[in-house]
Amino acid sequence: MKHQFKFNPLATAILTLLCGSSVSSYAESTNTASEVNNTQLNAAIKESYAGQNFFEQYYVDKNSPEAQLRDTKSPNNRYCEGVWITPFSSASKAVDPQDGSSVITADRGYYNPNGDSILSGDVVIDQSGRMIRADEVTLDKTQTFAKAKGNVQMAQGGIIAQSDQIDYNLKDETGQLNNSFYIAEVTHAHGYANKIERTSPTKIILENASYTTCPPDEKPTWKIQANQIELDQDTGRGVTRGTKLYVKDVPVLAVPYFNFPIDDRRTTGLLSPGFGFTNDGGFELAVPVYLNLAPNYDATITPRLITDRGIYAQGEFRYLTENYGRGSVWGSYLPSDREYNDEDRKDFHFLHNWQINNQWTTNFEYNYVSDKDFFSDLDNNPNSRTELNQRRAWELNYAHGIPGLKAQLKVEDFQTLDDTIQDVDKPYARLPQFLLNYVTGNPQGLEYEFNNDTAYFQKDINDATDISQPSGTRLYNQFATRYNFRNPWAFAIPEVSVRSLNTFYDQETEQRLGSDNKTKSIVVPQFTLDTGLTFEKEGKFLQTITPRAFYAYAPYKNQKDNPNFDSTSASISYDQLFSPYRFYGHDRLEDNNFLSLGLSYSLFDTVGLERLRASIGQSYYFDDRRVTLLNSTDNIDTEKRTGPIISISSQLSQSFTLSTNSAWMSNGDSAQHDFQLYYTGEQGNLYNVGYFYRNNLPDRQDKYDQAVASFMQPIKDNWRIMGHIQYDLDNHVAREYLLGVNYESCCWGVSVYGRSYFNDLDDVTDSSVSPKRAVMAELTLKGLGGLNNKLSSLLQNRILGFDKANQSWTH
């Protein structure tokens, strides 16, 4: 027979060593100087515990019933055949040892108030959320020194450890574990420590310790071995000494000293170094240094060696104020770049955000970059795009105060990176701009809306390319009232609006253009009606048909002499058929007299997949469109109708998706077409094909004729190949292509890719411009992070559906 004991001194001693909890102690027993037995021990746990290897008993097949009872879908387990199942999952919450009683069972118990008390024979200490097992436990008569020996196991919150012996001092909360093995379920990590010593209530030292996330084989693919690891809860830091990285028992990297965080606190020290190789930069080594300057601000300084270019310095400063928001300042400097005509390369960025209260927010942004090739040459992130115009702006925003009211005041300017662009083609600065939108009324009935866009636009012309470019103030107002009628089978939304546009040139523009061009004022009323019906048919499939009609009328007002500060023509699409606005921006007030007709059809299956969605529409014009951006009427503006516009998409199955859009001119010529087909298999295989064509329509869209394709195909034993190409059919050149091979296992991965690409601002028609070519490699040790994490993010942005296929691979 076994017996249950309440023996908190021993339980709390071991739990304190494991969890760092400060507890009180007492002892109770129903017998003194006697042996007792009890049958309360869990037989299943005992059977799995006795005589088995520590790692083997907790490592199970990820498809086994044991694994299915617990959520083991962590990314750390994605490529593993097995998973760790510890007695308590990481989600389980253990009570503080001093807040709960401990139930102890053992084959034999001996209590001696004048000497050592001993429990022996499969001792189990059970507390809510925790478990400790041992062959024998001893507590001295002063209840100060506790000892557990013989296959001692401790489990809590997804972690379990096994040691030969535990010695603990209850009084000063110090002790040690000898010959210890451990498992961390969530991170898929396990290892060994010759000794784990608790030198104070807040400091733990591990001697001759190892760490790996590989399966528990005799020789893991990689492991970290450290002579000593010191964890200090007071400082929130860990220190390793004599650390080596082993690959198949071969040391490949040695780090004599390393300081790292063990909690969320910030502490000055070295961060993880990074290194790599590029064809246009050579070998790279970056060693970031973190500076914890104060509780509310810090900095990171990163010296970076690029062998073919020079020494590159990067820095970032972050701050948080009590009442005025937060922000960051970052930048870099590379003097005399040997690969860039010995020019200095640099950038500077400043961003500040301030939530003033629940209604008011403000932000400030400033960007400076030395040249248009800076990001493609020096930025570590391959997904960074070279923005031609670097933004500099201050904004003040209002919302969530007066119901329906939103407002913004901003000052905005730009730095244009390409020095070859003429001043006339650079964007205007807004000094300042005020935007307001107010909507009130009933969204299901009568509704009112007011919009205002007031801005002063300024552009400096220093190269004499076009001295007629004006600067001045543009004042745009719109008041609209509409009635929203909607029910399950129909909708009708009539709207009446009045729009006004006032332009006031500044003094310098007036002097150039003459006194007759001081102000321009235009008022245009407008009427629109958007209406449609919805027909449904239920059966094996749910089918809907929605005919739609849209009419817009606005009279013509002469605007040929009005400037164009920031407006562009709207793109062609099915939705654009049902909009009265031909321009993005408020430099023109459209004249309208047209009717658009459309028809949409949808087919849903029994599981909710939209097997087919098809729309077709066309606009019919009763008058020519006389208001244009170019101040000249072309053939498109005099056509009596548009060509048909078709949009089709189909989710053919859970794996296949197809979509296509087409638009034609009234004479039958193509305006634009696109076609995309996606396939995602259940084993991580993926295929994408796309084609995009845009006809050259002056002041509407540029010529564009490109095809794209990408794929991922598993091969064998977690190997796969993948690729992506973007081909310019108009110029017969590949804008980008990459081809790579990738291997992923439970604890490590490797990828090698070849890539050829043009910078975002490169002119591929210029024979002197050649693509950049690079061979990249990435090695990842699961649990330590990748030595280079650029490639996975590159694929996520180049290969549509990459994340979904990646998750299904090897599952």
QUIDA-V9442 format. One line per field, one symbol per residue. phi: phi as a letter, one per 30 degrees, with the letter a starting at -180 (. if undefined). A space follows every 10 residues. Layout:
phi=???
This chain:
phi=.cbcbcbeed ddddddddci ccbcbabbad bbhbcbbacd dddddddddd icdedddccb ddcdeddddb dccdedcecc dbbdbcebdd ddccddedcb dcccbadbbb cbdcadcbcb ihdbccbeib abbadabbbd ddhcccbbbi hdbbbahibb bbbdabcbcd dchblacchc cbbcdddica abbdacccda ebbbbcchcb aacdedddbd ebacbbdabc ccddcibcbc bicbccchic dcabbdbbcb dcbddcbeld cddbbabbdc bidbbbbdcc cddaecaabb cbdbcbedck cccbabbcbb cdbbibaabb aaabdhddcb hhddcabbbb bbbbddadcc bbbbbbbbbd adcedddbdd ddcdcddecd dbabbbcbai cdeicbbbcb bbbbcddddd ddedcddddc bcbbbbbbbb jcdcadbbbb bbbcaccbbc ccchdadddd blccccbbbb bbcccbbdca babdbbbbcb bbbbddddde ddcjddcdbb bbbbdabbbc babbcbbcld bccbbbdbbb bbbaddbdbd cddcdacbdd ddadddecbd cdbcjbcbcd cbabbccbbb bbbcddcjdd dabbbbaacb ccbdccdbdd haccdddcdd adddbbbbba cdadccbbba bbbbdddjdd cabbbbbbbb ddcidbbbbb bbbbddbeib addabbbbaa abbdcahica caaabbcddd chbddabbbb bbbbbdbaab bbbcbbacde cdcdddddcc ddbbcbbbcb cdjcjddacd dddddecccd iedddddddi d
